[in-house]
Amino acid sequence: MATNPSNSSAIRLSGATLTLGGRRLWGGLDLQVEPGEFVAVLGPNGTGKTSLLKVLLGLVPLTKGRVEVAGEMPVRSRGLCGYVPQQRSFDADLPVRGRDIVRFGLDGGRFGWRRSAREDELVNRALAEVGAEHFADGPMGRLSGGEQQRLRIAQALVGDPQVLLCDEPLLSLDLSHQQAVTALIDRRRREANTAVLFVTHEINPILASVDRVLYLVNGRWAIGTPKEVLTTERLTELYGAPVDVVNVRGRLVVVAGSETGGHHD
C-alpha cells in the first residue's frame, strides 16, 4: 500500500481559488478531508465539481492557494489516488476484457507490457473486492452498466489508494446498482481507511454513508454535515435566492427557482 509520508490529512486545500475561461468557479476554499472520511460534493452543473477532482489529480492548477493530497503536491501524489471517472459507453465489439480495464489502473493500458505474477495478484484482489470475478473475462462493451461500474471501481482500487476520487459514479444506474456501488465504496473506506471525495447530483443514495457535504454554487461554497448544509436557510444564503429543502418520504429534495438554475437533488 502506498503510504502518506507525513501522516497528514488525506486532502487539504487552503485559500483555494479556481478560475477557468475568465470565470471564477470557487474561491477561498478551505477543506480538509481526513483518512476514512466520506465527503460528498454537491451543486448545480458548471460550479466546478469535476474541476475540483482535476485539481486534486494534478491535471488543472489552482489559480490561487495551496493543495495537498496525502501530504504531497498533486502531481507527486497520483500513485496515492484512485479515480472513478464519469461513465462512458463502450462499443459492444470492443475486444477488451473487464480484467484488462482493471489492469489499466496499474500500467496505464500499455498493451504488450510484460505482466508479472504480482500484478495478476493485485488485479485479482481488486476484482474480488468489488465482486466482479465471474464477469471479469467478458468483453467490457457487453457488460451491464452496473458490471462496468464495478470494474471502474476495481480499476481505481487496484493500486490500493489512500484517496478515492469519484466523479458521478451513480449516474445512469438503477436504484439497486446505485446501492451496490455505494456499499462497495463505503466498505472500502471503512476497511482500508481510504478518504472518499464523491461528486454527485443525488445525495439520497449515499446519505447514510456521508460524513460531510461540500456544496458549490455561484463561486461560493459551504462545508459541514448534511444536517448543517442541506437546509433551506443555508442554501438560500449560498444561492443568494430562495431555495427550499424538503423531506419527501425520507428523501431530501432541493428545489430552486429558475433564477438559481432549477437545481434539485
C-alpha positions as CSV (number, residue, x, y, z in Angstrom):
1,M,0.0,0.0,0.0
2,A,1.2,3.5,-0.8
3,T,1.7,5.5,2.4
4,N,1.0,9.0,3.4
5,P,4.5,10.3,4.0
6,S,3.6,12.9,6.6
7,N,0.6,11.3,8.2
8,S,-1.3,14.4,7.4
9,S,-4.9,15.0,6.2
10,A,-5.8,12.9,3.1
11,I,-6.8,16.1,1.3
12,R,-6.0,19.7,2.2
13,L,-7.0,22.9,0.3
14,S,-6.1,26.3,1.8
15,G,-7.4,29.5,0.3
16,A,-8.0,27.6,-3.0
17,T,-9.4,29.6,-5.9
18,L,-10.0,28.2,-9.4
19,T,-10.8,30.4,-12.4
20,L,-11.3,28.9,-15.8
21,G,-12.1,30.8,-19.0
22,G,-12.2,34.0,-17.1
23,R,-14.9,32.7,-14.7
24,R,-14.3,32.0,-11.1
25,L,-15.7,28.6,-10.2
26,W,-15.0,28.9,-6.5
27,G,-12.7,31.0,-4.3
28,G,-11.1,30.9,-0.8
29,L,-11.9,27.2,-0.4
30,D,-10.6,25.7,2.8
31,L,-11.1,22.0,3.0
32,Q,-9.5,19.1,5.0
33,V,-10.6,15.5,4.4
34,E,-9.2,13.0,6.9
35,P,-8.3,9.4,6.2
36,G,-11.5,7.3,6.2
37,E,-13.8,10.3,5.8
38,F,-16.6,10.3,3.2
39,V,-17.3,13.7,1.7
40,A,-20.0,14.4,-0.9
41,V,-19.5,17.2,-3.4
42,L,-22.8,18.7,-4.5
43,G,-24.0,21.7,-6.5
44,P,-25.5,22.7,-9.9
45,N,-23.9,21.9,-13.2
46,G,-20.9,24.2,-14.1
47,T,-20.0,25.0,-10.5
48,G,-16.6,23.3,-10.6
49,K,-17.2,19.9,-9.0
50,T,-15.4,17.9,-11.6
51,S,-12.7,20.6,-11.9
52,L,-12.1,20.1,-8.2
53,L,-11.2,16.5,-8.8
54,K,-8.9,17.5,-11.7
55,V,-7.1,19.9,-9.3
56,L,-6.6,17.0,-6.9
57,L,-5.3,14.8,-9.7
58,G,-2.8,17.5,-10.8
59,L,-4.5,18.0,-14.1
60,V,-5.6,21.6,-13.5
61,P,-3.6,24.1,-11.4
62,L,-5.2,26.3,-8.8
63,T,-5.4,30.0,-9.7
64,K,-4.6,30.8,-6.1
65,G,-4.0,28.9,-2.9
66,R,-2.5,25.6,-1.9
67,V,-3.5,21.9,-2.4
68,E,-2.0,18.7,-0.9
69,V,-3.1,15.1,-1.4
70,A,-1.8,12.7,1.3
71,G,0.8,15.3,2.2
72,E,2.1,15.7,-1.3
73,M,1.6,18.1,-4.2
74,P,-1.0,16.6,-6.6
75,V,1.5,15.7,-9.4
76,R,3.6,13.7,-6.9
77,S,0.6,12.1,-5.2
78,R,-1.0,10.4,-8.2
79,G,0.1,6.9,-7.0
80,L,-1.8,7.6,-3.8
81,C,-5.1,8.4,-5.6
82,G,-7.7,6.2,-7.2
83,Y,-10.1,7.8,-9.7
84,V,-13.5,6.7,-10.8
85,P,-14.4,8.8,-13.9
86,Q,-17.8,9.6,-15.2
87,Q,-19.3,6.7,-17.1
88,R,-18.6,6.4,-20.8
89,S,-20.2,3.9,-23.1
90,F,-18.1,1.1,-24.7
91,D,-18.6,-0.3,-28.2
92,A,-20.2,-3.7,-27.9
93,D,-17.5,-5.2,-30.1
94,L,-14.6,-3.7,-28.3
95,P,-12.2,-6.6,-27.7
96,V,-11.1,-5.5,-24.2
97,R,-12.0,-7.6,-21.2
98,G,-13.1,-6.3,-17.9
99,R,-9.9,-7.6,-16.4
100,D,-7.9,-5.5,-18.9
101,I,-9.7,-2.4,-17.8
102,V,-8.8,-3.0,-14.2
103,R,-5.1,-3.6,-15.1
104,F,-5.1,-0.2,-16.8
105,G,-5.0,1.1,-13.2
106,L,-1.5,-0.4,-12.9
107,D,0.1,0.1,-16.2
108,G,-1.9,2.8,-18.0
109,G,-3.1,0.5,-20.7
110,R,0.3,-0.3,-22.2
111,F,-0.6,-3.4,-24.2
112,G,2.4,-5.7,-24.6
113,W,3.9,-4.6,-21.3
114,R,5.4,-7.5,-19.5
115,R,3.0,-8.7,-16.9
116,S,4.1,-10.1,-13.5
117,A,2.5,-12.6,-11.1
118,R,2.4,-9.7,-8.6
119,E,0.3,-7.6,-11.0
120,D,-2.0,-10.5,-11.7
121,E,-2.4,-10.9,-7.9
122,L,-3.3,-7.2,-7.5
123,V,-5.9,-7.4,-10.3
124,N,-7.5,-10.5,-8.9
125,R,-7.6,-8.9,-5.5
126,A,-9.3,-5.8,-6.8
127,L,-11.8,-7.9,-8.8
128,A,-12.7,-9.8,-5.6
129,E,-13.1,-6.6,-3.6
130,V,-15.9,-5.5,-5.9
131,G,-17.4,-8.9,-6.6
132,A,-16.5,-8.9,-10.3
133,E,-14.6,-12.2,-10.7
134,H,-17.4,-14.0,-12.6
135,F,-17.7,-11.5,-15.4
136,A,-14.1,-10.0,-15.5
137,D,-13.2,-12.0,-18.6
138,G,-16.2,-10.9,-20.7
139,P,-15.9,-8.1,-23.3
140,M,-16.3,-4.7,-21.5
141,G,-18.8,-3.4,-24.1
142,R,-21.2,-6.3,-23.5
143,L,-21.4,-5.9,-19.7
144,S,-24.3,-4.2,-18.0
145,G,-23.9,-0.6,-16.6
146,G,-23.6,-1.9,-13.1
147,E,-21.0,-4.5,-14.0
148,Q,-19.0,-1.9,-15.9
149,Q,-19.1,0.4,-12.9
150,R,-17.8,-2.3,-10.6
151,L,-14.9,-2.7,-12.9
152,R,-14.2,1.0,-12.9
153,I,-14.1,1.0,-9.2
154,A,-11.8,-2.1,-9.2
155,Q,-9.5,-0.1,-11.6
156,A,-9.4,2.8,-9.1
157,L,-8.7,0.4,-6.2
158,V,-6.1,-1.8,-7.8
159,G,-3.2,0.4,-6.7
160,D,-4.5,0.4,-3.1
161,P,-5.0,4.2,-2.9
162,Q,-5.1,6.4,0.2
163,V,-7.7,8.7,-1.5
164,L,-10.6,7.7,-3.8
165,L,-12.0,10.4,-6.1
166,C,-15.4,9.6,-7.6
167,D,-17.0,11.6,-10.4
168,E,-20.7,10.9,-10.6
169,P,-20.2,7.1,-10.1
170,L,-24.0,6.5,-9.7
171,L,-25.0,8.3,-13.0
172,S,-27.4,6.2,-15.2
173,L,-27.5,3.4,-12.7
174,D,-30.8,2.0,-11.4
175,L,-31.5,2.0,-7.7
176,S,-30.2,-1.5,-6.9
177,H,-26.9,-0.8,-8.7
178,Q,-26.6,2.6,-7.0
179,Q,-27.0,0.9,-3.7
180,A,-24.4,-1.7,-4.6
181,V,-21.8,0.8,-5.8
182,T,-22.3,3.0,-2.8
183,A,-21.9,-0.1,-0.5
184,L,-18.6,-1.0,-2.2
185,I,-17.1,2.4,-1.8
186,D,-18.4,2.8,1.8
187,R,-16.9,-0.6,2.7
188,R,-13.6,0.3,1.2
189,R,-13.2,3.5,3.2
190,R,-14.2,1.7,6.4
191,E,-11.9,-1.3,6.0
192,A,-8.9,0.5,4.4
193,N,-9.3,3.9,6.0
194,T,-9.5,5.4,2.5
195,A,-10.7,9.0,2.2
196,V,-13.5,9.4,-0.3
197,L,-14.5,12.6,-2.3
198,F,-17.7,11.8,-4.1
199,V,-19.1,14.1,-6.7
200,T,-22.8,13.6,-7.2
201,H,-26.1,15.3,-8.1
202,E,-28.1,12.9,-5.9
203,I,-27.4,12.9,-2.2
204,N,-30.1,10.4,-1.2
205,P,-28.4,7.1,-2.3
206,I,-25.3,7.9,-0.3
207,L,-26.8,9.9,2.6
208,A,-26.3,7.2,5.2
209,S,-22.6,7.0,4.3
210,V,-21.7,10.7,4.1
211,D,-19.8,12.4,6.9
212,R,-19.8,15.9,5.4
213,V,-21.0,17.7,2.4
214,L,-19.2,20.3,0.3
215,Y,-21.8,22.4,-1.6
216,L,-20.5,24.6,-4.5
217,V,-22.6,27.3,-6.2
218,N,-22.1,30.7,-7.8
219,G,-18.4,30.8,-6.8
220,R,-19.3,30.2,-3.2
221,W,-19.2,27.1,-1.0
222,A,-20.3,25.6,2.3
223,I,-18.9,22.6,4.2
224,G,-20.5,20.7,7.0
225,T,-22.6,17.7,7.9
226,P,-25.7,17.1,5.7
227,K,-27.9,18.5,8.5
228,E,-25.8,21.6,8.7
229,V,-25.6,22.3,4.9
230,L,-28.7,20.9,3.4
231,T,-31.2,23.3,4.9
232,T,-33.5,25.9,3.4
233,E,-31.7,28.7,5.3
234,R,-28.2,27.7,4.5
235,L,-28.8,27.1,0.8
236,T,-30.8,30.2,0.4
237,E,-27.9,32.1,1.8
238,L,-25.5,30.3,-0.5
239,Y,-27.5,30.7,-3.7
240,G,-28.4,34.3,-2.8
241,A,-32.0,33.5,-3.8
242,P,-34.9,31.5,-2.3
243,V,-34.3,27.7,-2.1
244,D,-36.4,25.1,-0.4
245,V,-35.1,21.9,1.1
246,V,-38.0,19.4,1.7
247,N,-38.2,15.9,3.0
248,V,-40.3,13.7,0.8
249,R,-40.8,10.3,2.3
250,G,-37.3,10.2,3.7
251,R,-35.6,11.8,0.6
252,L,-34.1,15.2,0.7
253,V,-35.1,17.4,-2.2
254,V,-33.5,20.8,-3.0
255,V,-35.9,22.9,-5.0
256,A,-34.5,26.1,-6.6
257,G,-36.3,28.7,-8.8
258,S,-35.3,29.4,-12.4
259,E,-33.0,32.2,-11.3
260,T,-30.9,29.7,-9.4
261,G,-30.8,27.1,-12.2
262,G,-33.7,24.9,-11.1
263,H,-31.3,22.5,-9.4
264,H,-32.7,19.7,-7.2
265,D,-31.0,16.7,-5.5
